[in-house]
Amino acid sequence: MYPVVTKVQVLPPYGLRLTFTDGTSGDIDFRARLYQRETGVFAELRDPVLFAKVWVDHEAETIVWPNGADVAPERLYEEAHKSMVRR
């Protein structure tokens, strides 16, 4: 089982810094995900105002947006650890 997200910080325009239950943090650039398709919940997040409304859903143990977009917590952990933030 992977550690889950405890905190999310937006890094404008389309980046996120995530902190996990194991105390690690990492950054994810969401641009590629937002432009994979012309339509859909991730395409809607091209609006930087909507993108910035992300929050941690502690029940789902992941991040979510008001339009229903979310990402599997395991994937977030793997992607964030490609660019870990050293403390």
Contacts in CASP RR format, 6 or more apart in sequence:
PFRMAT RR
TARGET T0000
AUTHOR 0000-0000-0000
METHOD contacts of the structure
MODEL  1
MYPVVTKVQVLPPYGLRLTFTDGTSGDIDFRARLYQRETGVFAELRDPVL
FAKVWVDHEAETIVWPNGADVAPERLYEEAHKSMVRR
2 73 0 8 1.000
2 74 0 8 1.000
2 77 0 8 1.000
2 78 0 8 1.000
3 20 0 8 1.000
3 21 0 8 1.000
3 22 0 8 1.000
3 23 0 8 1.000
3 24 0 8 1.000
3 77 0 8 1.000
4 20 0 8 1.000
4 21 0 8 1.000
4 61 0 8 1.000
4 62 0 8 1.000
4 73 0 8 1.000
4 77 0 8 1.000
5 18 0 8 1.000
5 19 0 8 1.000
5 20 0 8 1.000
5 56 0 8 1.000
5 61 0 8 1.000
5 62 0 8 1.000
5 63 0 8 1.000
5 73 0 8 1.000
5 76 0 8 1.000
6 19 0 8 1.000
6 20 0 8 1.000
6 21 0 8 1.000
6 23 0 8 1.000
6 56 0 8 1.000
7 18 0 8 1.000
7 19 0 8 1.000
7 56 0 8 1.000
8 16 0 8 1.000
8 17 0 8 1.000
8 18 0 8 1.000
8 19 0 8 1.000
8 54 0 8 1.000
8 55 0 8 1.000
8 56 0 8 1.000
8 63 0 8 1.000
9 16 0 8 1.000
9 17 0 8 1.000
9 18 0 8 1.000
10 16 0 8 1.000
10 51 0 8 1.000
10 52 0 8 1.000
10 54 0 8 1.000
11 17 0 8 1.000
11 27 0 8 1.000
12 48 0 8 1.000
12 52 0 8 1.000
13 48 0 8 1.000
13 51 0 8 1.000
14 29 0 8 1.000
14 30 0 8 1.000
14 31 0 8 1.000
14 34 0 8 1.000
14 45 0 8 1.000
14 48 0 8 1.000
14 51 0 8 1.000
15 27 0 8 1.000
15 28 0 8 1.000
15 29 0 8 1.000
15 30 0 8 1.000
15 31 0 8 1.000
16 27 0 8 1.000
16 28 0 8 1.000
16 30 0 8 1.000
16 54 0 8 1.000
16 63 0 8 1.000
17 25 0 8 1.000
17 26 0 8 1.000
17 27 0 8 1.000
17 85 0 8 1.000
18 25 0 8 1.000
18 26 0 8 1.000
18 27 0 8 1.000
18 28 0 8 1.000
18 63 0 8 1.000
18 76 0 8 1.000
18 80 0 8 1.000
19 25 0 8 1.000
19 26 0 8 1.000
20 77 0 8 1.000
20 80 0 8 1.000
24 80 0 8 1.000
24 81 0 8 1.000
24 84 0 8 1.000
24 85 0 8 1.000
25 80 0 8 1.000
25 84 0 8 1.000
25 85 0 8 1.000
25 87 0 8 1.000
26 80 0 8 1.000
26 81 0 8 1.000
26 83 0 8 1.000
26 84 0 8 1.000
26 85 0 8 1.000
27 80 0 8 1.000
27 83 0 8 1.000
27 85 0 8 1.000
28 76 0 8 1.000
28 79 0 8 1.000
28 80 0 8 1.000
28 83 0 8 1.000
30 42 0 8 1.000
30 45 0 8 1.000
30 51 0 8 1.000
33 42 0 8 1.000
34 42 0 8 1.000
34 43 0 8 1.000
34 45 0 8 1.000
34 46 0 8 1.000
34 51 0 8 1.000
35 43 0 8 1.000
35 46 0 8 1.000
36 42 0 8 1.000
37 43 0 8 1.000
41 65 0 8 1.000
41 67 0 8 1.000
41 68 0 8 1.000
41 69 0 8 1.000
42 69 0 8 1.000
44 50 0 8 1.000
44 67 0 8 1.000
44 69 0 8 1.000
45 51 0 8 1.000
45 65 0 8 1.000
45 67 0 8 1.000
45 69 0 8 1.000
50 65 0 8 1.000
50 66 0 8 1.000
50 67 0 8 1.000
51 65 0 8 1.000
53 65 0 8 1.000
53 66 0 8 1.000
54 63 0 8 1.000
54 64 0 8 1.000
54 65 0 8 1.000
55 63 0 8 1.000
55 64 0 8 1.000
56 62 0 8 1.000
56 63 0 8 1.000
57 63 0 8 1.000
57 64 0 8 1.000
57 70 0 8 1.000
60 70 0 8 1.000
61 73 0 8 1.000
62 70 0 8 1.000
62 71 0 8 1.000
62 72 0 8 1.000
62 73 0 8 1.000
62 76 0 8 1.000
63 70 0 8 1.000
63 71 0 8 1.000
63 76 0 8 1.000
64 70 0 8 1.000
END
